């Protein structure tokens, strides 16, 4: 088996492949060009989107050429895969803006050099497609009966599948066909929920160009998928109480990003090390064999470093240590500024938790206090009518407000 494929399997990036032996043989002969696709349905990717891009970096490390396809064209429709209802359709200007944001995020993570890795936008060939010509040339290659057997369509038929979404598979297959001709791309990788779309592209290339070993080895094409990543506690990967864990720090702060990984279930630590870091397997096993809390802290640091850079990872780690042990730099903690004058007379503790956004509502704050989960500068608050004054501040004239065991906020008076 080809070493690159062995590595993908070892680290958890393998679910199924259209022809693993033929792909392995092709990779043994030299570099292959492959692609990963994502649609710009929001202004930022979330961490769940990143699994294929970590795989891209692994394949690139073995000399293969990775292409990130950002779907400025297909994003105008929306992929029905894994969705119970139709996506909200975005305006074209918003989609274009999202494309640019996502391209920057991926460039920061991957490092597009135009040779071993680069980005493309399927808007370039989909925007002006002639519908009649497309139906004659591409639509004629698809069987509706076969399409309806795909899981992504079967699930949606129970809730309702729009005709525009039904066309999505044709467009994604057409992407593979166009990329194959423009850049020699012979492999598409993605999540397990993309299997039907990926194999549709493989089949389209075969039908249009004769891509089988017997007929035309030059036009061989392959699909490879990864398992859908779920947490051991049953939650969807990349989801937290606050929602998705985004790469954009304006949507998910670097500190919250770090804390997400710090608080994953014990059973997921090794799996996430293998998927979301580039540490050798032997080193991962050594880390996981030790103290689990130290392993989680290292996981959080390594993933944050990969996504946000070492400087931000250092700050997040320091902030976490300041919050949990008092050893780090408090300035790296989540911080809010509140008027000093209010604390001269005293601020109701429920108002304080609401103003720091540790609680979404004052009712939530009351429940937190009644449940013995509220602490200000290490002192437990048990009275919902209690007030916090300047005399309660620490030596720096600040407050460290804690909700439960994991949520902190530093209050600076101005």
NORRA-V45564 format. One record per run of one state. SS is the DSSP state (H for helix, E for strand, - for the rest). FROM is the first residue (numbers start at 0). TO is the last residue. Records with the same first field share a line. If there is no record, write none. Layout:
SS = FROM-TO + FROM-TO
This chain:
- = 0-1 + 11-14 + 17-18 + 29-31 + 38-44 + 61-63 + 70-72 + 76-90 + 110-115 + 121-121 + 126-129 + 137-137 + 141-142 + 147-149 + 157-161 + 166-166 + 183-185 + 209-215 + 219-220 + 226-228 + 230-234 + 236-237 + 240-241 + 244-244 + 246-252 + 262-264 + 276-279 + 289-290 + 308-308 + 324-328 + 332-333 + 338-338 + 345-345 + 355-360 + 370-372 + 376-377 + 380-385 + 388-388 + 392-396 + 403-405 + 413-413
H = 2-10 + 19-28 + 46-60 + 73-75 + 91-109 + 122-125 + 130-136 + 138-140 + 143-146 + 150-156 + 162-165 + 167-182 + 191-208 + 216-218 + 253-261 + 265-275 + 280-288 + 291-307 + 309-323 + 329-331 + 339-344 + 348-354 + 361-369 + 389-391
E = 15-16 + 32-37 + 45-45 + 64-69 + 116-120 + 186-190 + 221-225 + 229-229 + 235-235 + 238-239 + 242-243 + 245-245 + 334-337 + 346-347 + 373-375 + 378-379 + 386-387 + 397-402 + 406-412
